[in-house]
Amino acid sequence: MIETAIRTLQEISGAIPDTVPGMERQMLIGDLLTKQSPAERTALRKLMDSYLMKMSNINASDIDMGGYGTGGNVWYRIYGEKRPAKDLGKFTLDEFNVLIQSILIERQRLFLYENRSLDLSYSIVEDDQMYRFRANAYFDLDHLALNMRAIQATVRPYKNLEFHPNVTKMLSLAHTEQGLTLVTGITGSGKSATLDSIIDANNHTVDGHVVIIASPVEYVHRPDHCIVRHREVGRDTLSFKEGAIQSLRQDPDIIVIGEMRDPDTILTALEITDSGHKVFSTLHTASAVETIDRIIGEVPGPEQERVRMRLADTLTAVISQKLVPSLDGKRLLAKEVMIVIPSVRAAIKNNNTGEIYQMMAESGDVGMTTLEQDLKRLYMQKKISLENAIVAANNKRRFQQIMNITQVGD
């Protein structure tokens, strides 16, 4: 079947005249794919599936292909490092164009042509087991490129997150029935995995109803103590904002907003939290203090004071995290935890967020920790190197101070 797929790639790409440019070229490829036999379309999908299934064998988190940037290779990210898979051979730009479009349905192709980018989920069922991937197809100098990230088939055990018991209470519906909790970090820092662990822990211990709004849906939770709804943006609901508002009419206990991407979603998250629900979401920020400043800064000036007060009243915790290379060649979770105790709430309301870091550093007894303190913990446990701890630190001077070392640059 692989030979059939390679031959089909070559035949379709060879049928495209050099005189057809840009988007017209992609649309022609789409038309040619619709004329392929079911066997040929199946072979192309199986070829893509083989590249995706290779990921689990080599412990890859991501796969990239297509566009000028890959140089004709399929690339994998393995423990944080991206490398070309030379053993898979080289492909032309049009062969990648064909392969990427072959996994899309007509509606997705039209969306991609119109918007130049498409988020989607992709599944493979093999031996009664489902493997899921989060994907983004996009354009690179008029040619298609694709990134896919493997979604773990199992959730990381909640206990492996090593949260303080007080933090666990705040994350559990059984102890805290309302409030906004944010999991933040840069792209690829494991935010979704942490959030899934938290939802999984609630699902197995508390009776309730969880509504997850995501783009796309990644890990699919099996209902246990909770009804768990999965609503994918673009398929089950039109936007994060619409999905969140609609969820209020669905009798939820926990609402998960996959990402607070824009001011409308931020304001909606605050409003539904204010209505008495337990809300979780993510944000692309590197620290707890940056998270607060980012949320307030995202809204127009006249709205900022109102948002500041509402955020102070609804926010319960911020977990900011990074994945740090470990001594065994893998990656470990380093995290910063801020709990909104009265002093933190007052600092937010009074626009004194610069004071919060010190509050976190001095409140380990209630479960708070700074990223620098957690990096020190991992280093002292001989799990990460000093060099990698320094690189991961948000504030290298503060890390230098708590480690009592010198000659560490900012």
C-alpha positions as CSV (number, residue, x, y, z in Angstrom):
1,M,0.0,0.0,0.0
2,I,2.9,2.4,0.7
3,E,4.1,1.8,-2.9
4,T,0.6,2.7,-4.2
5,A,0.6,5.9,-2.1
6,I,4.0,7.0,-3.4
7,R,3.0,6.3,-6.9
8,T,-0.2,8.3,-6.5
9,L,1.7,11.2,-5.0
10,Q,4.0,11.2,-8.0
11,E,1.2,10.8,-10.5
12,I,-0.9,13.7,-9.1
13,S,2.0,16.0,-8.7
14,G,3.3,15.2,-12.2
15,A,-0.1,16.1,-13.6
16,I,0.1,19.7,-12.4
17,P,1.3,22.2,-15.0
18,D,4.2,24.4,-14.0
19,T,2.2,27.4,-15.3
20,V,-0.5,27.1,-12.5
21,P,0.5,29.4,-9.7
22,G,-0.3,29.9,-6.0
23,M,-3.8,29.2,-4.8
24,E,-5.0,27.9,-8.2
25,R,-2.4,25.2,-7.8
26,Q,-3.7,24.1,-4.5
27,M,-7.3,24.1,-5.8
28,L,-6.3,22.0,-8.8
29,I,-4.7,19.5,-6.4
30,G,-7.9,19.3,-4.5
31,D,-9.8,18.7,-7.7
32,L,-7.4,15.9,-8.7
33,L,-7.7,14.2,-5.3
34,T,-11.5,14.0,-5.7
35,K,-11.0,12.0,-8.9
36,Q,-8.9,9.4,-7.2
37,S,-10.3,5.9,-6.6
38,P,-11.2,4.9,-3.0
39,A,-8.2,2.6,-3.0
40,E,-5.8,5.4,-3.9
41,R,-7.3,7.8,-1.3
42,T,-7.0,5.0,1.3
43,A,-3.4,4.4,0.3
44,L,-2.5,8.1,0.8
45,R,-4.1,8.2,4.2
46,K,-2.2,5.0,5.2
47,L,1.0,6.6,4.2
48,M,0.3,9.6,6.4
49,D,-0.8,7.2,9.2
50,S,2.6,5.4,8.9
51,Y,4.5,8.6,9.5
52,L,2.3,9.4,12.5
53,M,2.5,6.0,14.1
54,K,6.3,6.2,13.8
55,M,6.1,9.0,16.4
56,S,5.3,6.7,19.3
57,N,8.2,4.4,18.4
58,I,10.8,7.3,18.5
59,N,9.1,9.2,21.4
60,A,8.3,12.2,19.1
61,S,5.9,14.9,20.3
62,D,5.5,16.6,16.9
63,I,5.8,16.0,13.2
64,D,6.3,18.6,10.5
65,M,6.2,18.4,6.7
66,G,5.6,20.4,3.6
67,G,6.6,23.9,2.4
68,Y,10.0,25.3,1.6
69,G,11.1,25.2,5.2
70,T,11.4,21.5,5.6
71,G,13.7,21.0,2.6
72,G,11.7,18.0,1.3
73,N,12.1,16.1,4.6
74,V,9.6,14.9,7.2
75,W,10.8,16.3,10.6
76,Y,10.1,15.0,14.2
77,R,10.5,16.7,17.5
78,I,12.1,14.3,20.0
79,Y,12.5,15.4,23.6
80,G,12.4,19.0,22.5
81,E,14.8,18.7,19.5
82,K,13.5,18.9,15.9
83,R,15.3,16.6,13.4
84,P,14.7,15.4,9.8
85,A,13.9,11.8,9.3
86,K,16.4,10.9,6.6
87,D,15.2,7.3,6.4
88,L,11.8,8.5,5.0
89,G,13.3,9.9,1.8
90,K,12.7,13.3,0.2
91,F,9.5,14.7,-1.3
92,T,8.8,17.5,-3.7
93,L,6.7,20.5,-2.7
94,D,3.8,19.3,-4.7
95,E,4.0,15.7,-3.3
96,F,3.7,17.3,0.2
97,N,0.8,19.5,-1.1
98,V,-1.0,16.3,-2.3
99,L,-0.3,14.3,0.9
100,I,-1.5,17.1,3.2
101,Q,-4.6,17.8,1.2
102,S,-5.4,14.0,1.1
103,I,-6.3,14.0,4.8
104,L,-8.7,16.9,4.5
105,I,-12.4,16.7,3.7
106,E,-13.8,19.2,1.1
107,R,-15.1,21.6,3.8
108,Q,-11.7,21.7,5.4
109,R,-10.0,22.3,2.1
110,L,-12.3,25.3,1.3
111,F,-11.6,26.8,4.8
112,L,-7.9,26.4,4.3
113,Y,-8.0,28.0,0.8
114,E,-10.0,31.0,2.3
115,N,-8.2,31.5,5.6
116,R,-4.7,30.2,4.7
117,S,-4.6,28.2,8.0
118,L,-6.7,25.4,9.4
119,D,-6.8,23.8,12.9
120,L,-8.0,20.2,13.0
121,S,-7.9,17.0,14.9
122,Y,-6.9,13.7,13.3
123,S,-7.5,10.1,14.5
124,I,-6.1,6.7,13.7
125,V,-7.8,3.5,15.0
126,E,-5.4,0.5,15.1
127,D,-6.0,-2.7,17.1
128,D,-9.0,-1.2,18.8
129,Q,-6.9,1.7,20.1
130,M,-7.4,5.3,19.0
131,Y,-4.4,7.6,18.5
132,R,-5.3,11.3,18.3
133,F,-3.4,14.3,16.9
134,R,-3.8,18.0,17.0
135,A,-2.9,19.6,13.7
136,N,-2.4,22.9,11.9
137,A,-2.2,23.1,8.1
138,Y,-0.9,26.4,6.7
139,F,0.9,28.1,3.8
140,D,4.6,28.5,3.4
141,L,5.4,30.6,0.2
142,D,2.3,29.3,-1.6
143,H,2.8,25.7,-0.6
144,L,1.2,23.7,2.1
145,A,2.9,22.9,5.4
146,L,1.6,20.8,8.3
147,N,2.4,20.4,12.0
148,M,0.8,17.6,14.0
149,R,1.2,17.0,17.7
150,A,0.5,13.7,19.3
151,I,-2.2,13.7,22.0
152,Q,-1.3,11.3,24.8
153,A,-3.5,8.2,24.8
154,T,-3.6,8.3,28.6
155,V,-3.7,11.2,31.0
156,R,-0.7,11.9,33.2
157,P,-1.6,10.8,36.7
158,Y,-2.6,13.8,38.7
159,K,-0.3,12.8,41.6
160,N,2.7,13.2,39.2
161,L,2.0,17.0,39.1
162,E,3.2,17.1,42.7
163,F,0.9,19.9,43.9
164,H,0.6,21.0,47.5
165,P,-2.5,19.6,49.2
166,N,-4.0,23.1,49.5
167,V,-3.6,23.5,45.7
168,T,-5.3,20.2,45.1
169,K,-8.3,21.4,47.2
170,M,-8.6,24.5,45.1
171,L,-8.5,22.5,41.9
172,S,-11.2,20.0,43.1
173,L,-14.9,20.7,42.6
174,A,-15.5,18.9,45.9
175,H,-13.7,21.7,47.8
176,T,-14.0,24.8,45.6
177,E,-17.1,25.1,43.5
178,Q,-16.3,28.3,41.7
179,G,-13.5,30.5,40.6
180,L,-11.1,30.9,37.6
181,T,-8.0,28.8,37.4
182,L,-5.4,29.4,34.6
183,V,-2.7,27.1,33.4
184,T,-0.2,29.1,31.4
185,G,3.1,28.6,29.6
186,I,4.7,29.0,26.2
187,T,3.6,26.8,23.3
188,G,4.7,23.2,23.9
189,S,5.0,23.6,27.7
190,G,2.4,20.9,28.5
191,K,-0.5,23.2,29.4
192,S,-3.1,20.9,27.8
193,A,-1.7,17.8,29.5
194,T,-1.8,19.5,32.9
195,L,-5.4,20.6,32.4
196,D,-6.4,17.1,31.3
197,S,-4.9,15.7,34.5
198,I,-6.9,18.2,36.6
199,I,-10.1,17.4,34.7
200,D,-9.4,13.6,35.0
201,A,-8.9,13.9,38.7
202,N,-12.3,15.7,39.1
203,N,-14.0,13.2,36.7
204,H,-12.9,10.2,38.9
205,T,-13.7,11.8,42.3
206,V,-16.6,14.3,42.1
207,D,-20.2,13.9,40.8
208,G,-20.8,16.7,38.2
209,H,-21.0,17.9,34.7
210,V,-17.9,19.1,32.8
211,V,-18.1,21.1,29.5
212,I,-14.9,21.3,27.5
213,I,-14.7,23.9,24.7
214,A,-11.5,23.4,22.7
215,S,-9.9,24.1,19.3
216,P,-9.4,21.3,18.5
217,V,-10.6,18.7,21.0
218,E,-7.5,16.7,22.1
219,Y,-7.8,14.1,24.8
220,V,-11.3,12.6,25.0
221,H,-12.4,11.9,28.6
222,R,-14.5,8.9,29.3
223,P,-17.4,9.8,31.7
224,D,-17.0,8.4,35.2
225,H,-18.3,10.4,38.1
226,C,-18.9,13.3,35.7
227,I,-20.8,13.8,32.4
228,V,-18.0,15.2,30.1
229,R,-19.0,17.1,27.0
230,H,-16.4,17.9,24.3
231,R,-17.3,20.8,22.1
232,E,-14.9,21.6,19.3
233,V,-14.7,25.2,18.0
234,G,-15.7,25.2,14.3
235,R,-17.5,21.9,14.5
236,D,-19.8,21.9,17.6
237,T,-19.7,25.6,18.4
238,L,-18.7,28.7,16.4
239,S,-16.2,30.2,18.9
240,F,-14.8,29.9,22.4
241,K,-17.1,32.8,23.4
242,E,-20.2,31.2,21.9
243,G,-19.4,27.9,23.4
244,A,-18.8,29.4,26.9
245,I,-22.1,31.4,26.8
246,Q,-24.0,28.4,25.5
247,S,-22.6,26.2,28.3
248,L,-24.4,28.3,30.9
249,R,-27.7,26.8,29.6
250,Q,-26.3,23.2,29.8
251,D,-26.2,22.9,33.7
252,P,-22.4,22.6,34.0
253,D,-20.4,22.4,37.2
254,I,-17.0,22.9,35.5
255,I,-16.4,24.8,32.3
256,V,-13.1,24.4,30.4
257,I,-12.2,27.1,27.9
258,G,-9.3,25.7,25.9
259,E,-7.6,29.1,25.4
260,M,-8.3,32.7,26.2
261,R,-7.2,34.0,22.8
262,D,-8.8,37.4,22.6
263,P,-10.5,40.2,24.7
264,D,-14.0,38.7,24.0
265,T,-13.1,35.3,25.3
266,I,-11.3,36.8,28.4
267,L,-14.4,38.9,29.3
268,T,-16.7,36.0,28.7
269,A,-14.5,33.7,31.0
270,L,-14.7,36.4,33.8
271,E,-18.5,36.7,33.4
272,I,-19.2,33.0,33.5
273,T,-16.9,32.6,36.5
274,D,-18.7,35.5,38.2
275,S,-22.0,33.7,37.7
276,G,-20.8,31.0,40.1
277,H,-19.1,28.4,38.0
278,K,-15.7,26.7,38.3
279,V,-13.8,27.6,35.2
280,F,-10.4,26.5,33.8
281,S,-8.5,28.0,30.9
282,T,-5.1,28.5,29.4
283,L,-3.0,31.4,28.3
284,H,0.3,31.8,26.5
285,T,2.3,33.6,29.4
286,A,5.4,32.5,31.2
287,S,4.6,33.6,34.7
288,A,1.8,34.3,37.1
289,V,2.4,38.0,37.3
290,E,2.7,38.3,33.5
291,T,-0.6,36.4,33.3
292,I,-2.4,39.1,35.4
293,D,-0.8,41.9,33.5
294,R,-1.6,40.3,30.1
295,I,-5.3,39.8,30.9
296,I,-5.7,43.4,32.0
297,G,-3.7,44.7,29.1
298,E,-5.7,42.8,26.5
299,V,-8.9,44.8,27.0
300,P,-9.4,48.5,26.0
301,G,-8.2,51.2,28.3
302,P,-11.6,52.3,29.6
303,E,-12.4,48.6,30.5
304,Q,-9.2,47.8,32.3
305,E,-10.1,49.0,35.8
306,R,-13.4,47.0,35.7
307,V,-11.6,43.9,34.5
308,R,-8.9,44.4,37.2
309,M,-11.5,44.3,39.9
310,R,-13.4,41.4,38.4
311,L,-10.2,39.4,37.9
312,A,-9.2,40.0,41.5
313,D,-12.6,38.7,42.7
314,T,-12.9,35.7,40.4
315,L,-9.3,34.4,40.0
316,T,-8.4,31.5,42.4
317,A,-5.0,30.3,41.0
318,V,-2.5,30.5,38.2
319,I,-0.2,27.6,37.4
320,S,2.7,28.7,35.0
321,Q,4.9,25.9,33.7
322,K,7.8,24.9,31.5
323,L,9.3,21.6,30.3
324,V,13.0,21.4,31.2
325,P,15.5,18.9,29.8
326,S,16.2,16.3,32.5
327,L,19.5,14.5,33.1
328,D,18.1,11.3,31.6
329,G,17.5,13.0,28.2
330,K,13.7,13.5,28.7
331,R,11.8,16.6,30.0
332,L,10.5,17.4,33.4
333,L,7.7,19.8,34.5
334,A,8.8,22.9,36.4
335,K,6.0,25.0,37.6
336,E,5.1,28.3,39.3
337,V,1.9,28.4,41.5
338,M,0.1,31.5,42.6
339,I,-2.9,31.2,44.8
340,V,-5.1,34.3,45.2
341,I,-4.9,34.8,49.0
342,P,-6.2,38.2,50.4
343,S,-2.8,39.9,50.0
344,V,-2.6,38.8,46.3
345,R,-6.1,40.0,45.7
346,A,-5.3,43.4,47.2
347,A,-2.2,43.7,45.0
348,I,-4.2,43.0,41.9
349,K,-6.9,45.5,42.8
350,N,-4.4,48.2,43.7
351,N,-2.3,47.6,40.5
352,N,0.7,46.5,42.6
353,T,1.3,43.2,40.7
354,G,5.1,43.7,41.1
355,E,4.7,42.7,44.8
356,I,3.2,39.3,44.0
357,Y,6.4,37.5,43.2
358,Q,7.7,38.1,46.7
359,M,4.4,36.9,48.2
360,M,4.7,33.7,46.3
361,A,8.3,33.2,47.3
362,E,7.3,33.5,51.0
363,S,4.1,31.4,50.9
364,G,5.2,27.9,50.4
365,D,3.2,26.8,53.4
366,V,0.0,27.4,51.5
367,G,1.2,25.9,48.3
368,M,2.7,28.8,46.4
369,T,6.0,28.6,44.7
370,T,8.0,30.6,42.2
371,L,9.4,29.0,39.0
372,E,12.9,29.7,40.3
373,Q,12.2,27.9,43.6
374,D,10.8,24.9,41.7
375,L,13.9,24.8,39.4
376,K,16.1,24.8,42.6
377,R,14.0,21.8,43.9
378,L,14.5,19.8,40.7
379,Y,18.2,20.7,40.6
380,M,18.7,19.7,44.3
381,Q,16.9,16.4,43.6
382,K,19.5,15.8,40.8
383,K,16.9,15.7,38.1
384,I,18.0,18.6,36.0
385,S,21.4,20.3,35.3
386,L,22.3,23.7,36.7
387,E,22.8,25.0,33.1
388,N,19.3,23.9,32.1
389,A,17.8,25.4,35.3
390,I,19.4,28.7,34.5
391,V,18.1,28.7,30.9
392,A,14.5,27.9,32.1
393,A,14.5,30.6,34.9
394,N,12.2,33.6,34.1
395,N,14.5,35.8,36.2
396,K,18.1,34.6,36.2
397,R,19.2,37.1,38.8
398,R,16.7,35.8,41.3
399,F,17.7,32.2,40.5
400,Q,21.3,33.2,41.1
401,Q,20.3,34.6,44.5
402,I,18.4,31.6,45.8
403,M,21.2,29.3,44.5
404,N,24.0,31.5,46.0
405,I,25.9,31.4,42.8
406,T,27.6,34.1,40.8
407,Q,28.3,34.9,37.1
408,V,24.8,34.2,35.9
409,G,23.7,36.6,33.3
410,D,20.2,38.2,33.2
